[in-house]
Every structure is written in structure tokens, then in C-alpha cells.
């Protein structure tokens, strides 16, 4: 299945909206040092200042610039989204494709491991681990990657079972191609649409989970995070400061999740033409 992802997303209204939102968020994250005039972790005596020309979104309870925190928080969210999506998709691809293609005892063991991991809530595991250690950002990324791959592995295995019966795969076997060659040259390329969809889904889930864990305090205290900003902002909802502290952070987090979700919808329609016909009916 060969899909022109860029063209499909651009031709879809939700896909275009998702691309616009994601472009704005990525731009804010990349140019954060240029756009932000203050260090987001620097504490000053100018606490609870309203928005002004100096502080575009005012300051928080310890005098930190909220606009700078918003920009650098985008960096954290996107870093977690990209790395977790990549690693979890890579693991699910290897396990799912090899299990579906090789079969036998290896498939049974691999799928039982997947079934066992699927019933374990990733958030709960990370919280329990955080009770003993204070996970750094990269430790959090590793934990989320190791706990979120099983769902994708089951999908990839199912598709691999279909692909290995295709004519070109059978022909490769007839001419003596080994399992590794067939997986690398035939199975994995044909899994491209599903892998891209898993990447988008994994990124969306990672953004939400990172914000939730940061909100609960399960993260490096020196890391600037939207979830941590939300947690601190909720302490002062009885003051006017929530208008320029809580709302912008909530809108930014929602926009990031919506961007990945809309792109995922566009890719889903591209992979399943029946959805496209239903939309135009």
C-alpha cells in the first residue's frame, strides 16, 4: 500500500488544521530562545504581575515569566512526543512483525508478553517507580516507551499475518530469500501506513501522559513542563492570575493533542477509503 501522506493530509480539512497547529507549536518550541526574553526557571521578586510589554503573559507566584515557561514547555512536550513515539513504534514493529512472520513458539511467547503488558496501566507503573526514584526526563521517556508498545505490536502482527501470504512475499520465499531479507525488503515497507499511524498515535498519547505525570509531580523538578505549570496555577485560581497562567497553558496542551489527533484522522481516512466515502456521502 503506497500512500502519499503529505497530499492526503493537505487534502483533508482536519489534516490541514492539524498541520497548522503543529507547525505553530513546533515553531514556538524551536525559536523559544529567541522569542522568550527571560529564563523560564529564573525566580524574581516580580510575582503575580499581569500581562505587559515586558512580560507578555505576566509572571507566576515566584516571579517567573509565564510566556517563557509556555515556550520551553512546548519543547519538553514535543521532545517526549517524538522520542516516545519513535521508540515505542520501533519496539512494536520488531516484536509484531517477527512474531507474525516467524510464528511458532516464538509468536506464542511474544504475544503472551504483549497480553501481560496490555493489562498494566503505564501511568500506574511510572507512579510506583517514582515512589522510589525521581525519574529524569529521559528516564520518563524510556519508561513510557517500554510500557506503550504492546498495543501497536498486536496490530502490526495482525497485518503481518496478511502480508506474508501475499504473492510477492511467496515469490521471494520461492527464490530462497531469508526471513530477515523478506522482513526488511517486503514486510516492513508494506507496513508503512500502519507504522506512520502508530507514530502519530504514540506522539499524541505521550504528550497527554507526560503532562499528566508532571501534574502529579512524577518528573524532574528542574524540567519546565506544561503539566507542572497547570499544577502550580491551580493553587491560585482564587486570584486573577489564572486568566494569564492557567488558560494559555491549557489551550497550548489541548492544541498539541488536537494537532496530532487531527493528523491521525486524516491518515486514517487515507488508509481506509471507506471512511472518505462516508464523509462525502
RAGI-V389898 format. One line per field, one symbol per residue. phi: phi as a letter, one per 20 degrees, with the letter a starting at -180 (. if undefined). psi: psi as a letter, one per 30 degrees, with the letter a starting at -180 (. if undefined). burial: 1 if it has 24 or more other C-alpha atoms within 12 Angstrom, else 0. A space follows every 50 residues. Layout:
phi: ???
psi: ???
burial: ???
This chain:
phi: .dcegfffffedffffffffffffffffffegfefeecffdfeceeelff gbfedfdmcefdmeffffffffffffffffffffffffffffffffffff eemmffffffffffffffeefgfffffffffdceffffffffffffddeg gffffffgffgfffefffffffffenfegfffffecffgfeggfffffff fffffffffffffffeneaffeefbffffffffffcfedffffddffgff ffffffffffffffffffffecgffffffef
psi: jjkjeeeeeffkeeeeeeeeeeeeeeeeeegefeekflkffkklfikhkl kafejegalafggkkeeeeeefeeeeeeeeeeeeeeeeeeeeeeeeeeee eeaaeeeeeeeeeeeefffjjeeeeeeeeffeljkleeeeeeeeeffgfe eeeeeeeeeeeeefglefeeeeeeggkleeeeeefeeeefgeeeeeeeee eeeeeeeeeeeeeeefgilkffkkkeeeeeeeeffhfflfffegeeeeee eeeeeeeeeeeeeeeeeeeefjfeeeeeef.
burial: 00101001100101111110110011011001000101111000000111 10001111111011111111111111111111111111111111111111 11000010011011000000011001100000001110011111111111 11111111111011000010000000001001100111011111111111 11111111111111111111001111111111110000001111111111 0111111111111111111110000000000
